Amino acid sequence: MFQRFSNSWQLVKASWAVLQADKQLLLFPLISGITMILITIVFLIPVGAIFGLIGLSTGSKSGSEIIGYAILFLFYLVGYTISIFFNVALVASAMIRLDGGNPTFGEGLRIARSKFGIIFQYALISATVGLVLRVIEERLGFLGRMISWLGGFAWNIATFLVIPVLAAKDVSPIEAIKESTGLLKKTWGEQIAADAGMGFVFFLLTMLVIFVGTFLTFVVGAASNSAALTFFFIGLTLISLIGLGVIAGALGGIYRAALYRFAETGVPPDNFDIEVIRHAFKDKNKRKNG
């Protein structure tokens, strides 16, 4: 357990070193997150109200379900398009930085805009997969939840390096998925060791922020009998959680860019220890021999 935590922490520190050299990389997940919040408010709330009215007026459960799934698919499509667009911009900028360049925020956006057609196609595929998994989960109960979880896990593995491929090359989404799967299988095996990833570190940090925020809000704030202080602690906790999410998104993009460079060349970028990168994945040959 301690070795896994050590590897995860080394990954965070290596990616953090790159982020310190180019703090504007934080803008990509920040703008993406803000845009998604706005889309959720502008899109889902009015559409949800319309959907409710349609259900009441028609009285048809099957008809309302079809409309609901169509609305959900559109939301997935818009959400994936936004997320993939800014992730491509982030990873493209990170690659330039890892290659010794000095990328600008506008340059990352320009690269993503030049690939918007491909990004939209990949978002269409991702939205379709997401909707299918959602339908399976809702229709098959516990079995459906298991199938959905396993399907989502397999999809995440297969597409782990799709964003770097799209950022670096002019290929179709299907070709990008094939290359992503091939690179992972060739270099580290088929299964990502999620328990050694950066997500574990940020999970601990998130829990720490929630614990401290809860303590300050309900203990210190309540003891002071000051509503202003209580709301201040609540706001500070929310801002801290958002900040962690933005940093995690930026570091994740940097790390995937580094993994892609290593998968292609066999040489880790500066600031990345080759053993640390290898320990982020389970080596299939070692598993078989072990």
Stockholm file with secondary structure:
# STOCKHOLM 1.0

chainA/1-290         MFQRFSNSWQLVKASWAVLQADKQLLLFPLISGITMILITIVFLIPVGAIFGLIGLSTGSKSGSEIIGYAILFLFYLVGYTISIFFNVALVASAMIRLDGGNPTFGEGLRIARSKFGIIFQYALISATVGLVLRVIEERLGFLGRMISWLGGFAWNIATFLVIPVLAAKDVSPIEAIKESTGLLKKTWGEQIAADAGMGFVFFLLTMLVIFVGTFLTFVVGAASNSAALTFFFIGLTLISLIGLGVIAGALGGIYRAALYRFAETGVPPDNFDIEVIRHAFKDKNKRKNG
#=GR chainA/1-290 SS CHHHHHHHHHHHHHHHHHHHHCGGGGHHHHHHHHHHHHHIIIIIHHHHHHHHHHHHHHCCHHHHHHHHHHHHHHHHHHHHHHHHHHHHHHHHHHHHHHTTCCCCHHHHHHHHHHTHHHHHHHHHHHHHHHHHHHHHHHHSHHHHHHHHHHHHHHHHHHTTTHHHHHHHCCCCHHHHHHHHHHHHHHHTCSCBCGGGSHHHHHHHHHHHHHHHHHHIIIIIIHHHTCHHHHHHHHHHHHHHHHHHHHHHHHHHHHHHHHHHHHHHHSCCCTTCCHHHHHHTBCCHHHHHHC
#=GC SS_cons         CHHHHHHHHHHHHHHHHHHHHCGGGGHHHHHHHHHHHHHIIIIIHHHHHHHHHHHHHHCCHHHHHHHHHHHHHHHHHHHHHHHHHHHHHHHHHHHHHHTTCCCCHHHHHHHHHHTHHHHHHHHHHHHHHHHHHHHHHHHSHHHHHHHHHHHHHHHHHHTTTHHHHHHHCCCCHHHHHHHHHHHHHHHTCSCBCGGGSHHHHHHHHHHHHHHHHHHIIIIIIHHHTCHHHHHHHHHHHHHHHHHHHHHHHHHHHHHHHHHHHHHHHSCCCTTCCHHHHHHTBCCHHHHHHC
//
